[in-house]
Amino acid sequence: MSTTTECTLRVGIGDLARAITAVYGFADKSKPGDEQPMTVRIRLIAGRDHLQVCATDGRSAAMAWVEVLSDSRGKRFDADDGPFVVDLRPRHARAIANAITPNRVDGE
């Protein structure tokens, strides 16, 4: 039996792009033409206060944190709740990082 859970997290878009970029090299192909096994991934883990952006190629790993600004789970996030996890192939994570543009307000 599987369960589907939905939630909406709000994070700083620039922070998310920087986090993906920081860990991406740890899930990238080691050489052009190499096959990427299914275990190579970038994983997003939504905790209570932070979104963890993790990467692994099976030999090495990296992790970056992004502050969660708002979370639709709200007070329903109990201490015994597990993390909300999304796995991405490296090319999809890179596409997300390249596609998002931070809002620029007054030069910030």
C-alpha positions as CSV (number, residue, x, y, z in Angstrom):
1,M,0.0,0.0,0.0
2,S,1.4,3.4,-0.9
3,T,0.4,6.8,0.4
4,T,0.6,10.1,-1.6
5,T,1.3,13.2,0.3
6,E,1.2,16.8,-1.0
7,C,2.8,19.8,0.5
8,T,3.9,23.2,-0.7
9,L,7.2,24.7,0.5
10,R,8.4,28.2,-0.1
11,V,12.2,28.7,-0.3
12,G,14.4,31.4,-1.6
13,I,14.7,30.6,-5.3
14,G,18.3,31.9,-5.5
15,D,19.2,29.7,-2.4
16,L,17.7,26.7,-4.1
17,A,19.6,27.3,-7.3
18,R,22.9,27.7,-5.3
19,A,22.3,24.6,-3.3
20,I,21.6,22.5,-6.4
21,T,24.7,23.9,-8.1
22,A,26.8,23.2,-5.0
23,V,26.0,19.5,-4.9
24,Y,25.5,18.8,-8.6
25,G,29.1,17.7,-9.2
26,F,28.7,14.9,-6.8
27,A,26.0,13.3,-8.9
28,D,27.4,14.1,-12.3
29,K,28.8,11.5,-14.7
30,S,32.5,10.9,-14.1
31,K,33.4,10.7,-17.8
32,P,31.5,11.5,-21.0
33,G,29.8,8.4,-22.2
34,D,29.6,6.7,-18.8
35,E,26.3,5.1,-17.9
36,Q,24.6,6.6,-14.9
37,P,23.2,4.0,-12.6
38,M,19.8,4.6,-11.0
39,T,21.4,5.2,-7.7
40,V,22.9,8.4,-8.9
41,R,20.6,11.2,-7.9
42,I,19.9,14.5,-6.3
43,R,17.5,14.1,-3.4
44,L,15.4,16.9,-1.8
45,I,14.4,16.2,1.8
46,A,11.9,18.6,3.4
47,G,12.3,18.7,7.1
48,R,10.6,21.1,9.5
49,D,12.8,24.2,9.0
50,H,15.2,23.3,6.1
51,L,15.1,21.7,2.7
52,Q,18.2,19.4,2.3
53,V,19.6,19.1,-1.2
54,C,21.8,16.0,-1.3
55,A,23.7,14.3,-4.1
56,T,25.5,11.0,-4.6
57,D,27.3,9.1,-7.4
58,G,27.6,6.0,-5.3
59,R,31.2,6.9,-4.3
60,S,30.9,10.4,-2.8
61,A,28.1,12.6,-1.5
62,A,27.4,16.2,-0.7
63,M,24.6,18.1,1.1
64,A,23.4,21.7,1.2
65,W,20.6,23.3,3.2
66,V,18.0,25.8,2.2
67,E,15.8,27.5,4.7
68,V,12.1,26.8,4.4
69,L,10.2,30.1,4.4
70,S,6.7,28.7,4.6
71,D,5.3,25.2,4.7
72,S,1.7,24.1,3.9
73,R,2.1,21.3,6.4
74,G,2.0,23.9,9.1
75,K,1.2,22.6,12.6
76,R,0.3,19.2,11.2
77,F,4.1,18.4,11.1
78,D,4.4,16.3,14.2
79,A,7.6,15.3,15.9
80,D,7.1,11.6,14.7
81,D,6.4,12.5,11.0
82,G,9.1,11.4,8.6
83,P,10.7,13.6,6.0
84,F,9.1,14.4,2.6
85,V,11.5,13.1,0.0
86,V,11.8,13.8,-3.8
87,D,14.5,12.1,-5.9
88,L,15.7,13.8,-9.1
89,R,18.0,12.6,-11.9
90,P,21.0,15.0,-12.1
91,R,19.9,16.4,-15.5
92,H,16.5,17.3,-14.1
93,A,18.0,19.0,-11.1
94,R,20.3,21.0,-13.3
95,A,17.4,22.0,-15.5
96,I,15.6,23.3,-12.4
97,A,18.6,25.3,-11.3
98,N,19.1,26.8,-14.8
99,A,15.5,27.6,-15.3
100,I,14.9,29.6,-12.1
101,T,15.7,33.2,-11.8
102,P,15.6,35.2,-8.5
103,N,13.4,38.3,-8.4
104,R,15.6,41.4,-8.4
105,V,14.1,44.2,-6.3
106,D,16.1,47.4,-5.9
107,G,19.4,45.7,-6.8
108,E,19.0,43.0,-4.1
